[in-house]
Amino acid sequence: MTTTTPNAIASVLSDLVGLDIITDATQVAKLSHDYYHFSPVLQPQLQDKFGDAVVRPVNEAEVLKIAQACVRHKVPLTVRGAGTGNYGQCIPLEGGVILDITKMTAVKWMKPGAVRVEAGAKLAALDKQTREIGWEIRMAPSTYRTATIGGFIGGGSGGIGSVTYGQLRDRGNLLAVRVVTMEDEPRILELRGDDVYKVAHAYGTNGIITELEIPLAPAYPWSEIIVNFPDFMSAARFGQALSDADGMIKKLVCICPDPIPQYFAALKSYIPAGKHAALLMISETCLEPLAEFVKEFSGEITYQKPAQEAGKGIALAEYTWNHTTLHARSVDPTITYLQTLFPDDKNLSLLEEMYHHYGDEVMFHLEFLRYGGKARPASLQLVRYTTEERLNDIIRDHESKGAFIFNPHTYLIEDGGMKMVDLAQLQFKEQVDPYGLLNPGKMRAWLERS
Amino acid sequence: MTTTTPNAIASVLSDLVGLDIITDATQVAKLSHDYYHFSPVLQPQLQDKFGDAVVRPVNEAEVLKIAQACVRHKVPLTVRGAGTGNYGQCIPLEGGVILDITKMTAVKWMKPGAVRVEAGAKLAALDKQTREIGWEIRMAPSTYRTATIGGFIGGGSGGIGSVTYGQLRDRGNLLAVRVVTMEDEPRILELRGDDVYKVAHAYGTNGIITELEIPLAPAYPWSEIIVNFPDFMSAARFGQALSDADGMIKKLVCICPDPIPQYFAALKSYIPAGKHAALLMISETCLEPLAEFVKEFSGEITYQKPAQEAGKGIALAEYTWNHTTLHARSVDPTITYLQTLFPDDKNLSLLEEMYHHYGDEVMFHLEFLRYGGKARPASLQLVRYTTEERLNDIIRDHESKGAFIFNPHTYLIEDGGMKMVDLAQLQFKEQVDPYGLLNPGKMRAWLERS
């Protein structure tokens, strides 16, 4: 445990005079939290965790200053983007300084296929700029309007676009990261190649990401489409077939079984009760072959927004990924969720078994994504929460049957997806954050190192 | 059998006065053949098959006229592109008229993601036009400089680009086809959606393709790269890993085991004897992550041509797919080849077994391609030919072990890849070519219909 005394905080802040500092308790409290309340397990663990002050640097020189001050006075520093994470990634467990990166948004350069940008750029704003040259970011969470690229790389794993480009951790999806260290004399390091994985998805525990180089995807003319199906497994098989179709250009293949669409106020008129819906983003050039898939699986297209209306009216993507959970919880706050990758099972049999087994308790919202070169259904199941014990039983049941759970009910990096220590991340932390000041308490390997 | 009498031919030609007609025997002979001589089995079967005259229409109206004349006089009509096929697809078995489509090359329109073009456009020339708006054709055979789009759709199945976009027959890779029929009153039909498969890969047996609508891919800045490996299986596993990497943008992943590279005069200095080479086309934005794959599999990059030099010097693609066979045969004309899809085998074990089993007799040149959503190694094995019996033994051995052979030693559509009758193609032929005049003798289903 670090000790964050009022004196130490005061010393840090006095070192940082002239920077944009927030100490108002209400604002600091707001900027200490994220969407961890999706988890009834994390809720009691994190609700009373707050930083002592927020600093908002406008450039890397200021980031260096902040790092220097925190190291000098041994005050914890927790980096924050837009706070759209769900696992308390950016909630400071031991108080200290919150470094809010959202004022650093400059695009350093862009070219066909890649962009270099500061960590605080919002994904939608970045997309707007790169689309001017015909390109867009490869993948984004459903919170793309507010989420930052630094936060996404630091705490996310994939999203809209993953049905084509896989996960953030797949080689090629992150080209370079620039980080400020927390050594006695903080340094600026550029990590490239596989070295980027030393800090990617490390929740800011081993470096302050200030700048990133990410690949871009061609900005196809995306059409947004809803297809209804009479039964869940037809919708799921349609999703798998479409995701497996190498000739079909797609950005989103989301399946929402009944009754989930009934939580979507704005979409209800397109998805009657009892229907199971696919929410899709497909290149307009592929609409005719899409119609053949729809026919093959007995679906019915009930909504179609042409690409030229993108940005107007309903954004279908904002009903998918964890926005599905958000909409459900806005109607029924007792609902929580899980994150599951189903095995590479040719006929979706395990999914079918689980769907029937759990009935109304676990609603198998599916997001298709590519994983290791193959499209597979991931589920962000909506779970009607009763007790933590029952939730853990459900998790164990999934795991025993061969489904892989990325547990969203823990703030420890390793206990979420990896289930094992990432030695490279630990060693990098030992090197660049010798006092363990960066986002303390989140890396199990650090806590348990001998 | 149709009967092509000199009188009938004369009548057809007299109906076509004013069109570009070739009757010079040498030229007609040349325009009757393709690269069937890659197959020592097809060689004796096809070497004496020639058309009686070649007609080269400049527009669809002329195609209609030719169709009309051939139907009126019951003369066979065989459509020809550049004649770069390898199975005698365009060799007229019963003489008659050869319709050479190469003068019809107009681009009707193009837009981001799609182009509409006449069937005789050469692939490279088409690419040159679409690249002006930042797009290119999704896949092409290694003969892209001379091959026509109509010939590729009529007789090809995939190629350079298939590692990303799969096969031509995959939904989304062919949007529309316009065909002229051979009924008493020839008609013009537009086929869209799944209807395109009525005529795709039908060798021109059931309609004269005059125009096509095909999807386009983003024109990434392709870098051409040679990587050497100390052993074949490292090269093969590298190829599989790179092909499975969803974050890596690639157009070509070709593996040429030793001694195949020694047949490539222009590449020898980059691939010493004893080395197994990967020939790659990778987006320049992915070169740093590529280096990590190379390191992981103990490879060494010995050649790298930047994208800005595309079109100058060596074109690596022209050493891959069936150009590999071409180069080998130019040194040793006794070499022939097979076409094999290996099963979705996680550790390439069958490939390894076959590689060791056959030694020098079968050289497992690999082309990775996406098949049903998953990258798999296809092999265009070079085979040291001895007898047809031995070749058939090799084929049967592959099939018995679970490898799928697309036999290039037959001119029958069904006996190549499909192994079964395509009822939709047969029914379409019954409808639009009731006299069986289009490329007679190539569709087994038609020959054997009751």
Boltz contact constraints between the chains, C-beta under 6 A:
constraints:
  - contact:
      token1: [A, 113]
      token2: [B, 283]
      max_distance: 6.0
  - contact:
      token1: [A, 113]
      token2: [B, 285]
      max_distance: 6.0
  - contact:
      token1: [A, 114]
      token2: [B, 285]
      max_distance: 6.0
  - contact:
      token1: [A, 165]
      token2: [B, 246]
      max_distance: 6.0
  - contact:
      token1: [A, 165]
      token2: [B, 247]
      max_distance: 6.0
  - contact:
      token1: [A, 166]
      token2: [B, 246]
      max_distance: 6.0
  - contact:
      token1: [A, 166]
      token2: [B, 247]
      max_distance: 6.0
  - contact:
      token1: [A, 170]
      token2: [B, 246]
      max_distance: 6.0
  - contact:
      token1: [A, 170]
      token2: [B, 247]
      max_distance: 6.0
  - contact:
      token1: [A, 171]
      token2: [B, 245]
      max_distance: 6.0
  - contact:
      token1: [A, 171]
      token2: [B, 247]
      max_distance: 6.0
  - contact:
      token1: [A, 171]
      token2: [B, 289]
      max_distance: 6.0
  - contact:
      token1: [A, 171]
      token2: [B, 292]
      max_distance: 6.0
  - contact:
      token1: [A, 172]
      token2: [B, 247]
      max_distance: 6.0
  - contact:
      token1: [A, 172]
      token2: [B, 248]
      max_distance: 6.0
  - contact:
      token1: [A, 172]
      token2: [B, 286]
      max_distance: 6.0
  - contact:
      token1: [A, 172]
      token2: [B, 289]
      max_distance: 6.0
  - contact:
      token1: [A, 173]
      token2: [B, 247]
      max_distance: 6.0
  - contact:
      token1: [A, 192]
      token2: [B, 288]
      max_distance: 6.0
  - contact:
      token1: [A, 193]
      token2: [B, 288]
      max_distance: 6.0
  - contact:
      token1: [A, 193]
      token2: [B, 292]
      max_distance: 6.0
  - contact:
      token1: [A, 194]
      token2: [B, 292]
      max_distance: 6.0
  - contact:
      token1: [A, 215]
      token2: [B, 285]
      max_distance: 6.0
  - contact:
      token1: [A, 218]
      token2: [B, 218]
      max_distance: 6.0
  - contact:
      token1: [A, 244]
      token2: [B, 372]
      max_distance: 6.0
  - contact:
      token1: [A, 244]
      token2: [B, 373]
      max_distance: 6.0
  - contact:
      token1: [A, 245]
      token2: [B, 171]
      max_distance: 6.0
  - contact:
      token1: [A, 246]
      token2: [B, 165]
      max_distance: 6.0
  - contact:
      token1: [A, 246]
      token2: [B, 166]
      max_distance: 6.0
  - contact:
      token1: [A, 246]
      token2: [B, 170]
      max_distance: 6.0
  - contact:
      token1: [A, 246]
      token2: [B, 370]
      max_distance: 6.0
  - contact:
      token1: [A, 247]
      token2: [B, 165]
      max_distance: 6.0
  - contact:
      token1: [A, 247]
      token2: [B, 166]
      max_distance: 6.0
  - contact:
      token1: [A, 247]
      token2: [B, 170]
      max_distance: 6.0
  - contact:
      token1: [A, 247]
      token2: [B, 171]
      max_distance: 6.0
  - contact:
      token1: [A, 247]
      token2: [B, 172]
      max_distance: 6.0
  - contact:
      token1: [A, 247]
      token2: [B, 173]
      max_distance: 6.0
  - contact:
      token1: [A, 248]
      token2: [B, 172]
      max_distance: 6.0
  - contact:
      token1: [A, 283]
      token2: [B, 113]
      max_distance: 6.0
  - contact:
      token1: [A, 285]
      token2: [B, 113]
      max_distance: 6.0
  - contact:
      token1: [A, 285]
      token2: [B, 114]
      max_distance: 6.0
  - contact:
      token1: [A, 285]
      token2: [B, 215]
      max_distance: 6.0
  - contact:
      token1: [A, 286]
      token2: [B, 172]
      max_distance: 6.0
  - contact:
      token1: [A, 288]
      token2: [B, 192]
      max_distance: 6.0
  - contact:
      token1: [A, 288]
      token2: [B, 193]
      max_distance: 6.0
  - contact:
      token1: [A, 289]
      token2: [B, 171]
      max_distance: 6.0
  - contact:
      token1: [A, 289]
      token2: [B, 172]
      max_distance: 6.0
  - contact:
      token1: [A, 292]
      token2: [B, 171]
      max_distance: 6.0
  - contact:
      token1: [A, 292]
      token2: [B, 193]
      max_distance: 6.0
  - contact:
      token1: [A, 292]
      token2: [B, 194]
      max_distance: 6.0
  - contact:
      token1: [A, 370]
      token2: [B, 246]
      max_distance: 6.0
  - contact:
      token1: [A, 372]
      token2: [B, 244]
      max_distance: 6.0
  - contact:
      token1: [A, 373]
      token2: [B, 244]
      max_distance: 6.0
  - contact:
      token1: [A, 373]
      token2: [B, 375]
      max_distance: 6.0
  - contact:
      token1: [A, 374]
      token2: [B, 374]
      max_distance: 6.0
  - contact:
      token1: [A, 375]
      token2: [B, 373]
      max_distance: 6.0
